[in-house]
């Protein structure tokens, strides 16, 4: 947990007074949001956009000014965790089921930072199951198509019940393995009716902040310089 904590807290150094920030979802983002709450309590003037209902609840508990996504004219900086990321800054996100809202926020942000512990750094993505948000209507037929594409879909369930996203949709986890053929997977998924969004976040971030036992490591994405 210490690696996640130092990564989350380090990311707040990129937050400036007057910003609108997108705040992520998950265990590493939790530490980020706690630190943002401290900054606000000390007088920093910022507004936040949440990537999930859980994050929204935490933001409200910490009395961080909250904007609805449709109220935000712009998002200056989005900060969130990842489940896996490769050396080309291609990431898998969505283990917590918030991938659609996370992608909307990241797509609107002027700058994106991913925060993580060092276990999330991989040579190639694919070992972590790729989450895909799908519409419930006709989902059995979509699962069959995913099987035909050899994407090994598993409908996400918890305690025997199908998991619902904050948007009221289902999550399918694709157990593809690494190395993932990213173009094949991305193109085929987006061509399927019923797929709302995927957990592929390809070369989105400007930098990553990694917590290690030796301290924080920051890696800049030169293609975003």
ZAROMAR-621654 format. One record per atom (N, C-alpha, C): residue in one letter; x, y, z. Coordinates in steps of 0.02 Angstrom, whole numbers, padded with zeros to 5 digits, always signed. Example, Ala and Ser with C-alpha at 12.3 -4.5 7.8 and 13.67 -1.06 7.14 Angstrom:
2
a+00660-00284+00390;a+00615-00225+00390;a+00660-00165+00390;s+00642-00112+00354;s+00684-00053+00357;s+00645+00002+00394;
// end
This chain:
225
x+00041-00060+00000;x+00000+00000+00000;x+00043+00063+00000;x+00102+00059+00030;x+00145+00117+00034;x+00164+00142-00036;x+00177+00096-00083;x+00194+00115-00152;x+00136+00155-00183;x+00076+00132-00173;x+00017+00167-00201;x+00010+00236-00169;x+00020+00238-00104;x+00012+00301-00067;x+00061+00355-00091;x+00124+00337-00098;x+00173+00388-00118;x+00162+00409-00191;x+00139+00364-00233;x+00124+00383-00302;x+00065+00431-00305;x+00012+00414-00267;x-00047+00457-00267;x-00032+00527-00240;x+00007+00529-00187;x+00022+00594-00156;x+00069+00635-00200;x+00116+00602-00233;x+00162+00638-00278;x+00125+00672-00335;x+00072+00640-00360;x+00035+00667-00416;x+00003+00734-00400;x-00012+00746-00337;x-00045+00809-00319;x+00001+00869-00329;x+00065+00857-00337;x+00112+00912-00349;x+00101+00944-00418;x+00065+00909-00462;x+00050+00936-00528;x-00016+00974-00530;x-00051+00976-00475;x-00114+01012-00471;x-00100+01084-00453;x-00129+01130-00492;x-00119+01202-00480;x-00185+01235-00460;x-00179+01289-00424;x-00238+01326-00402;x-00280+01347-00462;x-00345+01338-00456;x-00391+01358-00509;x-00407+01303-00559;x-00375+01245-00552;x-00386+01191-00600;x-00452+01155-00589;x-00477+01127-00644;x-00529+01075-00641;x-00493+01009-00652;x-00499+00963-00605;x-00462+00900-00609;x-00509+00840-00611;x-00491+00792-00651;x-00527+00728-00652;x-00494+00681-00603;x-00534+00654-00557;x-00507+00610-00506;x-00530+00539-00518;x-00482+00493-00516;x-00493+00424-00536;x-00526+00381-00484;x-00527+00317-00500;x-00561+00267-00459;x-00513+00211-00441;x-00517+00186-00380;x-00476+00129-00361;x-00432+00143-00302;x-00392+00092-00284;x-00353+00095-00222;x-00298+00148-00224;x-00265+00157-00281;x-00212+00208-00284;x-00243+00278-00287;x-00297+00285-00325;x-00332+00349-00328;x-00359+00370-00261;x-00374+00323-00217;x-00399+00339-00150;x-00349+00384-00114;x-00285+00366-00117;x-00234+00406-00083;x-00227+00475-00116;x-00232+00477-00181;x-00232+00540-00217;x-00287+00586-00192;x-00348+00560-00188;x-00406+00600-00169;x-00401+00624-00097;x-00375+00580-00053;x-00364+00601+00016;x-00318+00661+00020;x-00264+00660-00020;x-00217+00715-00020;x-00248+00778-00050;x-00288+00769-00103;x-00323+00827-00132;x-00368+00859-00080;x-00402+00817-00040;x-00444+00843+00014;x-00405+00886+00062;x-00344+00864+00078;x-00301+00904+00123;x-00285+00972+00092;x-00269+00972+00027;x-00252+01034-00007;x-00311+01083-00007;x-00370+01056-00019;x-00430+01098-00019;x-00442+01126+00050;x-00433+01085+00102;x-00445+01108+00170;x-00396+01163+00190;x-00338+01166+00156;x-00288+01217+00170;x-00296+01278+00125;x-00349+01278+00082;x-00364+01338+00044;x-00353+01335-00031;x-00330+01278-00058;x-00321+01273-00130;x-00389+01276-00165;x-00393+01316-00218;x-00455+01326-00255;x-00455+01281-00317;x-00488+01225-00311;x-00495+01179-00368;x-00566+01152-00369;x-00584+01124-00426;x-00647+01088-00433;x-00631+01019-00462;x-00672+00969-00444;x-00658+00901-00465;x-00716+00872-00505;x-00698+00828-00552;x-00746+00786-00588;x-00731+00714-00569;x-00783+00676-00550;x-00773+00607-00527;x-00780+00558-00585;x-00743+00502-00581;x-00747+00450-00632;x-00791+00392-00611;x-00822+00396-00551;x-00866+00343-00528;x-00908+00369-00470;x-00960+00332-00454;x-01001+00350-00396;x-00963+00344-00331;x-00919+00294-00327;x-00878+00286-00267;x-00831+00345-00257;x-00801+00367-00312;x-00757+00426-00308;x-00797+00488-00290;x-00856+00495-00319;x-00899+00552-00304;x-00915+00555-00229;x-00930+00497-00201;x-00945+00494-00129;x-00886+00516-00087;x-00826+00493-00104;x-00766+00513-00067;x-00752+00587-00075;x-00761+00613-00135;x-00751+00685-00147;x-00798+00726-00103;x-00860+00705-00098;x-00908+00741-00057;x-00891+00737+00017;x-00868+00678+00039;x-00849+00669+00110;x-00792+00716+00129;x-00746+00727+00081;x-00688+00769+00094;x-00700+00843+00079;x-00762+00858+00059;x-00783+00927+00045;x-00741+00960-00011;x-00725+00919-00061;x-00692+00945-00122;x-00748+00968-00168;x-00745+01030-00194;x-00797+01054-00239;x-00805+01008-00300;x-00866+00986-00313;x-00879+00935-00364;x-00918+00964-00422;x-00896+00949-00483;x-00932+00967-00543;x-00959+00905-00577;x-01020+00909-00602;x-01045+00858-00647;x-01006+00862-00712;x-00995+00805-00745;x-00955+00805-00807;x-00982+00854-00859;x-01049+00863-00860;x-01078+00908-00909;x-01076+00981-00888;x-01056+00993-00826;x-01047+01062-00802;x-00976+01086-00815;x-00931+01040-00826;x-00860+01058-00834;x-00847+01080-00906;x-00828+01142-00916;x-00812+01166-00983;x-00747+01136-01008;x-00703+01122-00961;x-00639+01090-00979;x-00614+01052-00918;x-00569+01005-00929;x-00535+00971-00875;x-00460+00982-00886;x-00429+01015-00838;x-00359+01033-00847;x-00312+00973-00838;x-00329+00929-00791;x-00285+00873-00775;x-00327+00814-00750;x-00315+00756-00778;x-00347+00694-00753;x-00293+00650-00723;x-00307+00622-00664;x-00259+00578-00630;x-00296+00514-00610;x-00269+00457-00628;x-00303+00394-00615;x-00253+00337-00613;x-00274+00280-00588;x-00232+00221-00586;x-00239+00179-00649;x-00199+00126-00653;x-00203+00078-00709;x-00197+00007-00681;x-00217-00041-00721;x-00209-00111-00702;x-00146-00142-00732;x-00128-00118-00791;x-00065-00138-00824;x-00045-00082-00871;x+00021-00074-00881;x+00044-00026-00931;x+00111-00050-00959;x+00120-00043-01025;x+00181-00066-01058;x+00229-00008-01071;x+00288-00021-01098;x+00337+00032-01109;x+00315+00085-01160;x+00264+00070-01199;x+00238+00118-01248;x+00178+00157-01220;x+00168+00152-01155;x+00114+00187-01120;x+00044+00163-01141;x+00041+00102-01165;x-00024+00070-01179;x-00047+00036-01115;x-00108+00053-01093;x-00131+00029-01028;x-00197-00008-01033;x-00208-00052-00984;x-00273-00082-00971;x-00300-00052-00907;x-00362-00029-00910;x-00396-00001-00852;x-00467-00031-00849;x-00498-00024-00792;x-00566-00047-00786;x-00577-00105-00739;x-00524-00123-00701;x-00532-00176-00653;x-00586-00161-00601;x-00596-00096-00588;x-00648-00075-00542;x-00715-00064-00575;x-00718-00072-00640;x-00781-00066-00676;x-00800+00004-00698;x-00754+00053-00690;x-00771+00122-00706;x-00741+00146-00773;x-00725+00099-00817;x-00685+00116-00876;x-00718+00167-00922;x-00785+00164-00929;x-00817+00211-00976;x-00809+00283-00950;x-00826+00295-00887;x-00820+00363-00860;x-00747+00384-00857;x-00703+00337-00841;x-00631+00354-00841;x-00608+00375-00910;x-00632+00343-00961;x-00611+00360-01029;x-00640+00427-01051;x-00702+00441-01033;x-00732+00506-01049;x-00691+00562-01018;x-00675+00554-00954;x-00637+00607-00919;x-00567+00614-00949;x-00533+00559-00962;x-00466+00562-00991;x-00467+00594-01061;x-00519+00580-01099;x-00523+00606-01168;x-00534+00681-01168;x-00564+00708-01115;x-00578+00779-01111;x-00521+00819-01079;x-00475+00784-01045;x-00423+00818-01007;x-00367+00844-01052;x-00342+00902-01034;x-00285+00930-01069;x-00221+00889-01056;x-00219+00858-00997;x-00160+00819-00978;x-00183+00760-00935;x-00150+00703-00943;x-00168+00643-00905;x-00106+00614-00871;x-00115+00596-00808;x-00062+00563-00770;x-00090+00497-00743;x-00054+00443-00754;x-00072+00379-00724;x-00028+00367-00664;x-00058+00343-00609;x-00021+00330-00547;x-00027+00256-00530;x+00025+00228-00499;x+00026+00155-00489;x+00082+00133-00443;x+00078+00071-00420;x+00135+00038-00389;x+00173+00002-00445;x+00234-00020-00431;x+00277-00045-00484;x+00254-00112-00513;x+00208-00147-00479;x+00184-00211-00506;x+00143-00201-00570;x+00120-00139-00582;x+00079-00126-00641;x+00121-00118-00705;x+00187-00111-00697;x+00231-00105-00755;x+00244-00174-00785;x+00227-00182-00849;x+00235-00247-00883;x+00269-00237-00950;x+00299-00290-00976;x+00331-00284-01042;x+00280-00285-01099;x+00222-00316-01086;x+00168-00317-01136;x+00102-00327-01099;x+00050-00291-01120;x-00014-00298-01086;x-00052-00359-01110;x-00097-00383-01069;x-00139-00440-01088;x-00149-00491-01034;x-00102-00496-00987;x-00112-00543-00932;x-00171-00522-00888;x-00178-00458-00876;x-00237-00434-00839;x-00297-00436-00886;x-00351-00468-00866;x-00409-00473-00911;x-00434-00404-00933;x-00446-00397-00998;x-00467-00333-01026;x-00541-00322-01013;x-00560-00272-00974;x-00631-00258-00962;x-00662-00222-01022;x-00724-00242-01037;x-00762-00211-01091;x-00833-00198-01064;x-00855-00137-01069;x-00923-00121-01048;x-00971-00133-01106;x-01023-00172-01093;x-01070-00189-01146;x-01142-00175-01124;x-01185-00166-01173;x-01256-00157-01158;x-01287-00224-01139;x-01333-00224-01091;x-01365-00287-01071;x-01408-00317-01126;x-01439-00276-01167;x-01485-00301-01219;x-01447-00343-01270;x-01465-00406-01275;x-01433-00451-01324;x-01364-00473-01305;x-01347-00470-01241;x-01277-00483-01220;x-01255-00554-01235;x-01302-00602-01233;x-01282-00672-01246;x-01255-00680-01317;x-01285-00644-01364;x-01263-00647-01433;x-01194-00614-01441;x-01184-00560-01404;x-01119-00526-01405;x-01064-00571-01376;x-01080-00606-01322;x-01031-00652-01293;x-01011-00705-01343;x-01059-00729-01382;x-01044-00780-01433;x-00996-00751-01485;x-01007-00690-01506;x-00963-00658-01556;x-00893-00649-01527;x-00889-00631-01464;x-00823-00624-01432;x-00787-00691-01428;x-00825-00744-01415;x-00795-00811-01415;x-00770-00830-01484;x-00809-00813-01536;x-00789-00828-01605;x-00725-00792-01625;x-00713-00735-01593;x-00652-00696-01607;x-00593-00720-01563;x-00603-00773-01525;x-00552-00801-01480;x-00530-00752-01426;x-00578-00712-01402;x-00561-00662-01351;x-00577-00685-01280;x-00603-00746-01273;x-00612-00779-01208;x-00650-00735-01158;x-00713-00719-01175;x-00751-00674-01131;x-00779-00709-01070;x-00779-00673-01014;x-00812-00697-00953;x-00854-00639-00926;x-00919-00650-00920;x-00963-00599-00893;x-00947-00589-00819;x-00935-00527-00799;x-00915-00514-00730;x-00974-00523-00683;x-00963-00563-00630;x-01014-00574-00579;x-00983-00567-00510;x-01026-00551-00462;x-01004-00547-00393;x-01059-00578-00350;x-01040-00626-00309;x-01088-00662-00267;x-01145-00691-00308;x-01128-00715-00367;x-01176-00747-00411;x-01220-00701-00451;x-01212-00635-00440;x-01253-00586-00476;x-01210-00550-00528;x-01240-00536-00587;x-01205-00498-00638;x-01190-00428-00613;x-01127-00407-00620;x-01106-00341-00598;x-01134-00287-00645;x-01162-00235-00616;x-01185-00177-00655;x-01137-00119-00645;x-01121-00085-00699;x-01080-00024-00695;x-01123+00034-00670;x-01091+00090-00657;x-01128+00150-00637;x-01177+00172-00691;x-01164+00149-00752;x-01208+00167-00809;x-01264+00116-00819;x-01266+00064-00776;x-01318+00013-00782;x-01304-00040-00834;x-01241-00046-00853;x-01221-00095-00905;x-01182-00153-00874;x-01164-00202-00916;x-01125-00259-00895;x-01051-00249-00911;x-01009-00287-00876;x-00938-00290-00891;x-00920-00361-00913;x-00885-00366-00969;x-00857-00430-00991;x-00781-00424-00986;x-00750-00473-00953;x-00677-00475-00948;x-00650-00524-00999;x-00604-00499-01041;x-00575-00540-01093;x-00507-00568-01070;x-00503-00633-01064;x-00443-00667-01039;x-00398-00685-01098;x-00366-00635-01125;x-00329-00642-01188;x-00259-00668-01177;x-00226-00644-01126;x-00155-00662-01115;x-00109-00615-01154;x-00045-00619-01138;x+00003-00576-01171;x+00049-00617-01217;x+00078-00585-01267;x+00067-00515-01286;x+00002-00507-01325;x-00037-00458-01307;x-00100-00445-01340;x-00087-00414-01409;x-00124-00438-01459;x-00123-00406-01525;x-00170-00347-01521;x-00143-00289-01502;x-00184-00231-01486;x-00227-00208-01545;x-00199-00201-01606;x-00241-00179-01662;x-00299-00227-01675;x-00285-00293-01673;x-00337-00343-01686;x-00393-00337-01634;x-00374-00332-01571;x-00423-00330-01517;x-00464-00265-01521;x-00429-00209-01528;x-00464-00144-01528;x-00511-00138-01587;x-00488-00155-01647;x-00529-00147-01707;x-00590-00192-01705;x-00582-00254-01683;x-00638-00300-01681;x-00689-00281-01628;x-00666-00258-01571;x-00712-00239-01518;x-00755-00180-01539;x-00723-00130-01567;x-00760-00069-01586;x-00807-00081-01644;x-00798-00135-01680;x-00843-00152-01736;x-00906-00189-01714;x-00908-00209-01650;x-00964-00249-01625;x-01020-00206-01596;x-01080-00216-01621;x-01138-00182-01592;x-01150-00209-01522;x-01158-00164-01475;x-01168-00183-01405;x-01108-00169-01361;x-01049-00160-01392;x-00990-00139-01354;x-00993-00064-01344;x-00995-00043-01281;x-00998+00028-01266;x-00928+00058-01265;x-00882+00025-01229;x-00813+00050-01224;x-00768-00005-01199;x-00704+00002-01214;x-00655-00048-01193;x-00608-00018-01141;x-00573-00062-01105;x-00524-00040-01056;x-00455-00029-01085;x-00450-00024-01151;x-00386-00007-01182;x-00377+00069-01182;x-00325+00092-01149;x-00308+00163-01147;x-00238+00169-01179;x-00238+00182-01243;x-00177+00176-01283;x-00141+00243-01290;x-00082+00248-01260;x-00040+00308-01266;x-00079+00371-01249;x-00116+00368-01193;x-00158+00423-01172;x-00122+00472-01126;x-00079+00447-01082;x-00051+00488-01029;x+00010+00528-01051;x+00020+00584-01016;x+00081+00624-01027;x+00138+00597-00985;x+00121+00569-00926;x+00173+00541-00883;x+00142+00488-00838;x+00185+00446-00810;x+00162+00399-00759;x+00204+00411-00696;x+00172+00401-00639;x+00205+00408-00575;x+00201+00340-00540;x+00259+00311-00527;x+00262+00243-00501;x+00292+00243-00431;x+00255+00214-00384;x+00282+00206-00317;x+00323+00143-00313;x+00383+00148-00286;x+00427+00090-00277;x+00452+00089-00205;x+00485+00036-00186;x+00513+00031-00118;x+00569+00082-00108;x+00598+00106-00163;x+00652+00155-00159;x+00627+00227-00166;x+00562+00235-00174;x+00534+00301-00183;x+00492+00306-00247;x+00480+00367-00269;x+00437+00379-00327;x+00479+00384-00391;x+00455+00351-00443;x+00487+00356-00509;x+00437+00388-00557;x+00461+00440-00593;x+00418+00474-00642;x+00444+00461-00712;x+00400+00439-00756;x+00419+00425-00824;x+00377+00468-00871;x+00412+00508-00911;x+00379+00554-00958;x+00368+00519-01025;x+00310+00532-01054;x+00293+00506-01120;x+00315+00558-01172;x+00371+00544-01206;x+00399+00593-01252;x+00353+00608-01311;x+00309+00563-01328;x+00264+00575-01384;x+00211+00627-01366;x+00204+00641-01300;x+00156+00691-01276;x+00191+00756-01256;x+00256+00760-01268;x+00294+00819-01246;x+00272+00880-01286;
// end
